[in-house]
C-alpha cells in the first residue's frame, strides 16, 4: 500500500484497527509512510474522524464494505469486554464492554437484509453480556426477539457466548425463535476447576455441565461448538487428562483447540509453570485426534438423511458446490460438497451420501431456491 501511495500523488495511507489502539506510538516509528492512525472505536465515529482528517467535513459514507459473500454477514452487537480472563489482551486493546443501542443494531440488520443477506451471525467479545451496561433493562434475548422480526432473514447464528452468562430467559428465547438456528458457540477453554480458576473464567466444571445439559435438553438436534486452550501455565498431566475425558464424554459436535500463547500485559503473561512448546503441541494433537473420531461418528450418522443447506461457493471440482447446514458457521465448521454447481446464496435440500471427518457429500433433491 505504501508503494501504491508513492505511485499516486495525493493518495493518503490511513490505518485503523485494534493494533494502533494499543501501539500507536510504536507503529508511528515503524511505519513513517502512514499518514495517520485511527483507533478501532465505534465504526461511525472512526469514519467521521477519518472524514475530518481528509477534509470531507466529517461526514463520509459510513456504509460497511463487506468481505463476506452476499448471503451472510456478521453483526457486531458490542465492543470491548469486562470479563478480564487472565490470558486475554482484548480488554487492554478494546477497553470495557460497550453495547450498541438496539435501534442502531436493528437498522444495520434491516439494511443488510435489504441488500440480500439471509444469515446474520451475531458476534461480540461476549454476546451473552449484551445490554448489561445500558441504562435500559435490555438483554440478549430482547435483541434476538427483535432480529426475528427482520424481513428477509432466514438464519440467525449466535457466536461467542460465555458459559457463565447464560440465563433461563435466553434459553427459552432461543428455543422459541425459528430463525435462531440450533447452533451454540460455547467456548469453555478448559474443564479442570484449578485451570478455570487460574484463567479467570468465572465458571466451574459443574456449572458448565449443568448448562450443557440444559441446552441439549431444550434444543434437540443442537450443534454445540466449543474451543479449548491447552498448555496454560500450571496445566499438569492430570488437568489435561481430565480435559480429554470430558471431550470424550460430552461429544461436542464442533470443537477447536489452541495452544496457550502469552500476551503482553496480561496477568498470565509472566506466570511460572509454563508448559514446553513440544508438550503443548502434543496435547493439542491428542485433543484433535479424539475430536476427529467423534466428528466422524456424528457425520456418519447423517448418511441417508435429508438436510437443508445454503451454498457458499463453487466447489474445487467442476460440477460441484460447497454448502453448509445450519449446524455450521462459515469458514470454521464443516461443509457439505454438493453434486451440482448451485450458485452461492441458493438454498437446497440434499440427501447425505457420504461422510468424512469434517465434510459431508450430498445429492441435491427437490431443486433449489
C-alpha positions in Angstrom: 0.0 0.0 0.0 2.9 2.3 0.7 4.3 1.6 -2.8 0.9 2.4 -4.3 0.7 5.6 -2.4 4.1 6.7 -3.8 2.9 6.0 -7.3 -0.2 8.1 -7.0 0.3 11.7 -5.9 -2.3 12.9 -3.4 -3.2 9.5 -2.1 -3.0 9.1 1.7 -2.4 5.9 3.7 -4.6 5.6 6.8 -4.6 2.7 9.3 -7.5 1.9 11.6 -8.0 -1.0 14.0 -7.1 -2.7 17.3 -3.3 -2.6 16.8 -2.9 1.2 16.6 -5.2 1.5 19.6 -2.6 -0.3 21.7 0.6 0.5 19.9 0.1 3.8 18.1 3.5 5.4 19.0 5.5 2.3 18.2 3.7 1.9 14.9 4.3 5.6 14.0 8.0 5.0 14.4 8.0 1.7 12.5 5.8 3.0 9.6 6.5 6.6 8.8 4.9 6.2 5.4 1.5 6.0 7.2 -0.2 9.4 7.2 -2.4 8.8 10.2 -3.5 6.0 12.6 -7.1 5.8 14.0 -8.3 3.8 16.9 -10.9 1.0 16.4 -13.8 2.5 18.2 -17.4 2.5 17.1 -17.4 2.4 13.3 -19.3 5.6 12.6 -17.2 7.6 15.0 -14.0 6.3 13.4 -15.4 7.1 9.9 -16.2 10.7 11.0 -12.7 11.2 12.3 -11.2 9.9 9.1 -13.5 12.2 7.1 -12.4 15.2 9.2 -8.7 14.3 8.6 -9.3 14.1 4.8 -11.2 17.4 4.8 -14.5 15.8 3.9 -16.4 17.8 6.6 -16.6 14.8 9.0 -19.4 13.1 7.1 -18.1 10.4 4.8 -20.1 7.4 3.8 -20.2 5.0 6.7 -21.8 2.1 4.9 -20.0 -1.1 5.5 -17.7 -2.6 2.9 -18.3 -6.3 3.5 -15.8 -9.0 2.6 -18.3 -11.9 3.1 -20.5 -13.3 0.3 -23.8 -11.6 -0.3 -26.0 -14.0 1.6 -24.4 -13.8 5.1 -22.9 -11.1 7.2 -21.5 -10.6 10.7 -23.5 -8.3 13.1 -21.4 -6.9 15.9 -23.6 -6.0 18.9 -20.9 -4.7 21.3 -17.2 -3.8 21.6 -14.8 -4.5 24.4 -15.0 -6.9 27.3 -15.4 -6.9 31.1 -14.5 -10.5 31.7 -10.8 -9.9 32.2 -9.7 -13.5 31.6 -6.1 -13.8 32.8 -4.7 -14.8 29.4 -6.6 -12.3 27.2 -5.4 -8.9 25.9 -8.8 -7.8 24.4 -9.7 -5.5 27.4 -6.3 -3.9 27.1 -7.0 -3.2 23.4 -10.7 -2.5 23.2 -11.5 -1.4 26.8 -14.6 -2.3 28.8 -17.7 -3.6 27.1 -19.9 -1.1 25.3 -23.2 -2.4 24.0 -24.5 -0.9 20.8 -28.0 0.7 21.1 -30.8 -1.6 19.9 -32.1 0.8 17.3 -28.6 1.0 15.6 -28.3 -2.8 15.5 -31.8 -3.2 14.0 -31.1 -0.5 11.5 -28.0 -2.3 10.3 -29.7 -5.7 10.3 -32.6 -4.3 8.2 -30.2 -2.7 5.8 -28.2 -5.9 5.4 -31.4 -7.9 4.8 -32.5 -5.4 2.2 -29.1 -6.0 0.5 -29.8 -9.7 0.2 -28.3 -11.0 3.5 -30.2 -14.1 4.7 -28.0 -15.2 7.5 -26.9 -12.9 10.3 -24.0 -14.1 12.5 -24.2 -12.3 15.9 -20.8 -11.5 17.3 -19.1 -9.6 20.2 -16.4 -10.4 22.7 -19.1 -11.9 24.8 -22.6 -11.9 23.2 -24.3 -13.2 26.4 -23.4 -10.0 28.3 -25.1 -7.8 25.8 -27.1 -4.9 27.3 -25.8 -5.2 30.9 -24.0 -1.8 30.6 -27.0 0.0 29.1 -29.4 2.2 31.2 -32.4 0.3 29.8 -33.3 -3.3 31.0 -32.2 -4.7 27.7 -30.6 -8.2 27.3 -29.6 -10.5 24.6 -32.9 -12.3 24.5 -34.7 -9.0 23.7 -32.3 -8.3 20.9 -32.8 -11.8 19.3 -36.6 -11.4 19.5 -36.2 -8.1 17.6 -33.9 -9.6 15.0 -36.5 -12.4 14.5 -38.9 -9.7 13.1 -36.4 -8.5 10.3 -37.9 -9.5 7.0 -35.7 -11.4 4.6 -33.6 -13.2 7.3 -33.7 -17.0 7.4 -31.0 -17.8 9.9 -29.6 -16.0 12.9 -26.5 -17.6 14.4 -25.1 -16.8 17.8 -21.3 -16.9 18.4 -19.0 -16.3 21.4 -21.4 -17.0 24.2 -19.8 -17.3 27.7 -20.8 -20.3 29.8 -21.0 -18.1 33.0 -23.5 -15.7 31.4 -26.3 -17.8 30.0 -29.7 -17.4 31.7 -33.1 -19.1 31.5 -34.9 -16.4 29.5 -32.2 -16.6 26.9 -32.5 -20.4 26.5 -36.3 -20.1 26.3 -36.0 -17.4 23.6 -33.5 -19.4 21.5 -36.0 -22.3 21.7 -38.9 -20.2 20.7 -37.5 -18.3 17.7 -37.5 -20.3 14.5 -34.8 -18.1 12.8 -32.3 -18.7 15.5 -30.6 -21.9 14.4 -29.9 -24.7 16.8 -26.2 -24.0 17.0 -24.5 -22.6 20.1 -20.9 -21.4 20.2 -19.8 -22.0 23.8 -16.0 -21.6 24.4 -15.3 -23.3 27.7 -11.5 -23.1 27.3 -10.9 -25.9 29.9 -12.8 -28.1 32.3 -10.4 -28.6 35.2 -11.5 -26.3 38.1 -8.0 -25.2 39.1 -7.2 -24.2 35.5 -10.6 -22.5 35.0 -10.0 -20.5 38.2 -6.5 -19.5 37.1 -7.9 -18.4 33.7 -10.4 -16.2 35.5 -13.3 -17.8 33.6 -15.9 -17.3 36.4 -17.3 -20.8 35.8 -16.7 -24.2 37.2 -16.9 -27.7 35.7 -20.3 -28.3 37.5 -21.7 -25.1 36.1 -20.6 -26.0 32.6 -22.1 -29.5 32.8 -25.4 -28.1 34.1 -25.6 -25.6 31.2 -24.8 -28.1 28.5 -27.4 -30.5 29.9 -30.0 -27.6 29.9 -29.1 -26.6 26.3 -29.2 -30.1 24.9 -32.5 -30.9 26.7 -34.1 -27.7 25.4 -32.8 -27.9 21.9 -32.9 -31.4 20.4 -30.6 -31.7 17.5 -28.3 -28.9 18.8 -24.9 -28.5 17.4 -22.6 -27.4 20.3 -19.3 -25.8 19.3 -16.6 -25.1 21.9 -13.0 -24.0 21.9 -10.2 -25.1 24.3 -6.8 -23.9 25.4 -4.1 -26.4 26.2 -0.7 -25.7 27.8 -1.9 -22.9 30.1 0.6 -22.2 32.9 0.2 -24.7 35.6 -1.7 -27.3 33.4 -0.4 -30.6 34.6 -0.9 -34.0 33.2 -3.9 -34.7 35.5 -5.6 -31.5 34.4 -5.1 -32.3 30.7 -6.3 -35.9 31.3 -9.5 -34.5 32.8 -10.0 -32.3 29.8 -9.5 -35.3 27.4 -12.0 -37.4 29.3 -14.5 -34.5 29.3 -14.2 -34.1 25.5 -14.9 -37.9 25.1 -17.9 -37.7 27.4 -19.5 -34.5 26.0 -19.1 -35.4 22.3 -19.2 -31.8 21.1 -20.4 -31.6 17.5 -17.8 -28.9 16.7 -14.5 -28.2 18.6 -11.4 -26.1 18.1 -8.3 -26.2 20.2 -5.4 -23.8 20.6 -2.0 -23.8 22.3 -1.6 -21.2 25.0 0.4 -18.2 23.9 1.4 -15.5 26.5 0.1 -12.0 25.7 1.9 -8.9 26.7 0.4 -7.1 29.7 -2.0 -9.9 30.7 -1.8 -11.4 34.3 -0.9 -14.8 32.9 1.8 -13.4 30.6 4.7 -13.9 33.0 3.4 -16.7 35.2 5.7 -19.6 36.1 4.8 -23.1 35.3 4.9 -22.7 31.6 4.3 -25.9 29.5 7.1 -26.6 26.9 6.1 -25.9 23.4 6.6 -29.5 22.3 4.2 -30.7 25.0 1.6 -28.0 24.1 1.6 -29.3 20.5 1.4 -32.9 21.6 -1.6 -32.1 23.8 -3.3 -30.2 21.0 -2.8 -33.1 18.6 -4.3 -35.5 21.2 -7.4 -33.5 21.6 -7.8 -33.1 17.8 -7.4 -36.9 17.4 -10.2 -37.5 20.0 -12.4 -35.0 18.3 -11.8 -36.4 14.8 -13.2 -39.7 15.9 -16.3 -38.0 17.4 -16.8 -35.8 14.4 -16.6 -38.8 12.0 -19.2 -40.7 14.1 -21.5 -37.6 14.1 -21.2 -37.3 10.3 -21.7 -41.0 9.6 -25.0 -40.8 11.5 -26.2 -38.3 8.9 -25.8 -40.6 5.9 -29.2 -41.0 4.2 -30.7 -38.1 6.0 -32.3 -35.1 4.2 -30.6 -31.8 5.1 -31.3 -28.1 4.3 -28.1 -26.3 3.2 -27.1 -22.9 2.0 -24.4 -22.7 -0.8 -21.3 -20.6 0.0 -19.1 -21.1 -3.1 -18.3 -23.2 -6.1 -16.5 -26.5 -5.4 -12.9 -27.3 -6.2 -14.1 -30.0 -8.6 -16.1 -28.9 -11.7 -19.8 -29.5 -11.3 -19.9 -29.2 -7.5 -20.6 -26.6 -4.9 -19.7 -26.1 -1.2 -22.6 -25.6 1.2 -23.3 -25.6 4.9 -26.0 -26.9 7.2 -27.4 -24.8 10.0 -25.1 -26.7 12.3 -22.1 -24.9 10.7 -20.7 -21.4 10.8 -18.9 -20.3 7.7 -15.1 -20.8 7.4 -14.7 -22.5 10.8 -17.0 -25.6 10.7 -17.9 -28.5 8.5 -19.0 -28.3 4.9 -21.3 -30.2 2.5 -20.0 -30.9 -1.0 -22.9 -30.9 -3.4 -23.1 -32.9 -6.7 -24.4 -29.9 -8.6 -22.9 -26.4 -9.3 -25.5 -24.3 -7.5 -24.9 -20.5 -7.2 -23.7 -19.0 -3.9 -26.6 -17.9 -1.8 -29.0 -20.5 -3.0 -30.8 -22.9 -0.7 -31.3 -26.6 -1.3 -32.4 -29.9 0.2 -29.8 -32.6 -0.1 -29.5 -36.3 0.9 -26.2 -37.1 2.6 -24.5 -39.8 0.6 -21.0 -39.9 2.1 -19.3 -38.7 5.3 -15.7 -37.9 6.1 -14.2 -36.4 9.3 -15.2 -32.8 8.6 -17.0 -33.0 5.3 -20.3 -34.4 4.1 -21.2 -35.2 0.5 -24.8 -34.6 -0.7 -27.1 -35.3 -3.6 -29.4 -32.3 -4.4 -33.1 -33.2 -4.3 -36.3 -31.1 -4.8 -34.5 -28.5 -6.8 -33.2 -25.3 -5.1 -34.2 -21.7 -4.5 
